[in-house]
Amino acid sequence: MRAGHRVRHGFAAALMLYVTASLAACSGELKLPPVDQAELTTGTTQDKPFNPFNDAGETAVPARSVIEKPTLAEVLKAGALPEFSIGRADAPVVMIKYMSLTCPYCKRFQAETFPVLKREYIDTGKVRLIIREFPIGKSSGMATIALRCAPIDKYLTLYDKFLQQQAQWVSQEVRLDAIRKVVAQVGITRAQFDSCRENQAMINDLKWVKERGRELGVIGTPNFFINERLVKKVIGIQDIREMVDPLIAGRVASGAGQANN
């Protein structure tokens, strides 16, 4: 085989591996065995697959109960970690995005839909967006720990960088050096990142976010809540308009009716 053919073959194989890992990261139904506590913080690769956030299908995890038709208060219940949100706190519609940093559909939503959503709904006070972590796969789990190393005011910036640069760090095996290069772009040092990897309290809080998502019916990424309505599919700006505009109109009509009483 000539050298040029070998290079093209190697590139194609690497590209296929990245695509396969990325698409798998959007599924909430991966079948992964349980992992040791030591793996949760070190990210070391052993013979068995490892996931720091206990993916579905693990035999050690008991069957989860799902809340049927959760109320808005149940959907908004938060854990110990501060949630990243953007938009007015009293916006008439709350949109929650459950995401995995390795998911290509999350990347597409952020690149194509989020700018319009922000301009038309968030900046105008109609929608408050909350981003919640739902890591699927060991690389996503480690990147999520790295994301939580950032101060909350840098969360969205680092979130964007992880999504935009998926091709540089996403793999079926954890690539710590590649993840470190991403977080370094927002000023996080190697020592800080390594400290986060050993922060078991934060990791437990992140586990709670994912488990709570499962209790609410989230099955993969991206999944969305529009107020208390769960949407288990990829959505675009037209889908958002169709779901959000009637809610806003109903709120306006309700407010007008109260004013006339």
N, C-alpha and C positions, 0 to 999 in steps of 0.2 A: 504493500500500500504506500502510495506516495505521501510525502509530508503534508501537502495541502489537504489531501483527503483525510489524513489522520486528524488534523486540526479541526476540519469541518465536522467530522464524526464526534470528536470530543466536545465541541461546542454544542452540537445537537443533543448529546446525551446530558450535558449539564443543564441545558434549557428544559429538557423534558423532566429532569429531576426537580427543578424549581417549580415548574407548572404543577406537577403531581403533588408536591408538598403543599403548595399554596391552595390548590383546590380542596385537598383533604382538610385543610385548616378551616374551611367554611362549614364543615359538617359537624353536627353535634352528636353524631352516633359512632364515633371511632371506638374500636374495640381494643382497649389497652389494659394490660394487667396492672395490679397495684404496685406502688413503688415504696422504697424505703425512705425513712425520714432523712437519711443522709443525702439522698439524691435531691431532695427538695431544695436544698440550699447550695449544693456544690455544682449541680448541673452536669455531673460527670456522666459519660456515656458507658453503659454496660451492655451485657448481652440482651437484656430485655428492654423494651421501650420505656421511656420515662416521661411522666407528665406532672409538673408541679401543682396542677389544679384538679387532679382526680377526674379525668374524663369519664364520660358515660361508658358503660359496658364493663367496668371493673367489678369483678365478682365480690370484692371486699366491701363494696359500697351498697348499703341496703336500698331497697326500692324507694324512690322518692315520691312523696305525695305532692300533687299539683293542685294549687288553689284554683277552683273553678270560678270563672267570672270574678276576678279580684276587683276590689274597689280601687278608686284612685289613691286613697290613703295607703292601701296595701302595696300598690305599685310604687309609690313614692318613698316607702320605708327605706331608709339608708342604714348602712352599717357604721363601723367606727371610722373608716377612711373618709376624708372629705371628698365629695363628688365633684367632678368637673362639670360645670354648667355654663352656658352662655345665653344671655337674654334676660329680660325682666323677670324678677321673681314672681310678679303677679300677672304674668302673661296668661291669656285665657286658655291657651293650649300648651301642654307639656309633651314634648317628644323625647323619648328615651331610646338611644341606640345602643344595643348590645353588640360589641365588636370583638374580633380577634385580630391581632396585628399582622398575622400572616395571611389573612383572607383577601384575595384579589377583588372581591365584590365590595368589601369595605373600602379598599383603595379607590375603586371606581366611584363609589358614592361620595367620598371625600373630594375627589377631583372634579366630578361633573355636577353633582347635585348640591353639595354643601354650599358652594358660593352663591347659588341662586336662593337656596333656603335662607341663608344668612341675610342676603340683601332684601328679599321680599317679606320675610316673616320674622326673623330674629331681630334685625336692626329696627324694624317698625313696631316692635313690642307685642307682636301677635303670638310668638312661640318662644318658649324656653327650651333649649336643647340640653339634655344630660347625656354624657357618654359613660357607659358602664363596661367594665372589662369582663370578657367571657372567653378567656384564652383556650384554644383547642390545639393540643400538641405541645411537645416539650419546648420547641423553639419559641412559640408564642408565649408560653408561660414564663420563660426566662426574660423575653423582651418586655413582658408586662411588668415584671419586677423592676426592670431597668426604667421603664416609663414612670413608675411610682417613685423612683429616686428623684425625679425632677420636682421642684417647687410647683405648686398648683398654678402659678402664673406662667409657667413654661410648659405646662402639660400639653396644650393644644399644639404648640410649636414642635415639641418632640414627637407627639402623636403623628403629625403630618410627615415628619422626617422618616419615621419608621415605615409608614405606608408608602411614601414616595420611593424609598430606597429598598423595598422588599427584595429586589433581585440581588442586592449586595449582602444580605444576611440570612434570608430564609433558606432553610435546609432541613432535611429529615433529621439531622444531628445538630445539636446545639453548637453554634459557632460563637463562643464568648468574645473572641477578639473582634469579630465583625459587629457584634452588638455594642461592644465598648466604643467602637469608632462612631456609631450613631449617637450615643449619649454624649460623647465628647463634644459634639457640635453645639450643645447647649451648656457647656461648661462643667459637666459632671466628670470628675476625675476617676481614674481606675480604682483608687482607694475607696471613694464614695460608692461606686458601683458594687465593689466587692463587699462593702459593709451592708448594702441593701440585700445582697444575696444571702447574707447570714441573718437578716432581720426576720426571725420566725414569726414575731407578732404581726408584722406587716403581711407576710405570706398567708398567715391564718385569716387575716382580714380580707385579703383578696380571694381566698377560698370561699369566704362567706358571701361575697358579692356574686360569685358564680353559682353557688348552691342556691342562693336566693332567686337568681334568675331562673334556674331550673324549677323551683317551686312555683314560679309565676308562669311557667309553661314555655320558657325559651328553650329552643332545641338546637340552635346553630347560629351562625352569623352570616350577614347581619340580620338580626331580628329587631323589631321596633315596637314600642308602645306609643300610640297616639292617645293621650290621656290614658284611660284604662283599656283601650282596645289593643290587643296584641296582633301584630302583623308579621307573619313568619315567611317573609320573602324579600327579595331585593326590590326596592322601590325607587322611583325617580321623582322628579319635581312635579310631574303631572299627577302622579298618584298622591303626592302630598297635598296638592291643591284640592283634589277631589275629597280627601278625608278631612283636611283642616278647615277649609272655607266654610262648610256647613256648621262646624262647631263654633267658629267665630261669629257667623251670622246668628246662630241661636243664642249666643251670649249677648250680642247686641240687642236682639229682639227681647230677650228676657229683661235686660236692663231698662229698655224703653218702657216695657210693660209695668215694671215696678215704679218707674218715675211718674207714670200716669195715674197710679193708684193713690 
